[in-house]
Amino acid sequence: MAVSNSIIRAGLLYDFTLGSKAAESCRKIGSAFGEGAVGERTNQKLFKKFASGNESLEHEPRSGRPSTLNNDDIKLAMSDMPSS
């Protein structure tokens, strides 16, 4: 079952709010949505974020080189490719 990250994050926040431990929450999410739906380390990071008071379910901005590609240019290039 494919499930969105926002649904998984909401489940993790729910477990955190109820006082579950990160490892226990990871097992429950894995049981509900399939093994590997969330990594234990990712879960630990989110629990730490929630504990700091940040209960946002959105991804945090990431550092690094910004993309120089324009999505419209990519779509145009893809539409010009022959179909197989």
N, C-alpha and C positions, 0 to 999 in steps of 0.2 A: 504494500500500500504506500503510494507516494503521498507524503504529507508536507505541507509548507513549513518553512522555518518559523514563521510567526505563530503557527499553532503549537509547535514544539516549545517555543519560548514561553508561550502563555501557560502551557502545562508545567513548565519548570518554575515559573513565577508562582503558580498555584501551590506547587509542592513546597517551595521555599517559604511562602506565607504560612503554610500549615506546620512548618518546623521540620520538614523532612531533611535528611542529610543528602548531600549531592550524589553520593554513590547509590543510595536507595532510590532517589528520583530517576537516575539514569537507568536503573534496572526496570522501573515501572514504565518509563517511556519506551524502552526497548521491548517490553512485553506487549505494550499496546500497539506500537507502530512498526515493530520489526527491529531485530538486532542491528545495531549500527545507525539507528535513526538519529542518535546524538552520541558524540564521543564523550567519554568520562572527563577528559581534560577540558573540553568545551563547556561541559556542564559545571565543572568546578569554577571556571572563569566567570560564568554567568551568575552562579551563586555568590561569588565574591563581589561582583558588580551590584547585585541586588542588596547584599549586606551593607554596601557603602551608601545605600539610599537611592541609587539610580535604578529605578524599576522600569525603565524604557524597554520596550520590546524591539526597537529598531536597531539595526546594525550601527556600530560606531564608525565614524569616518576613519579611513585607513591612510597611513602615510605612504609615500612612494611617488613615483613619477606619474603624473597625470596622463591620461590617454590623449594622444594627438589625433586619433581617428574620429571621424564624424560618422555617426550612425547612418545618416542618409547616404553618405558615400559608400558605406559597406553594403547597404541594401541595393543600391544601384549596381554595384559590381556583382553582387550575387544574382541579380535579375538578368544580367548579361551572360551568365554562365550557361552553357548547354546542359540540359537535363540528361541524366544517365538512364 
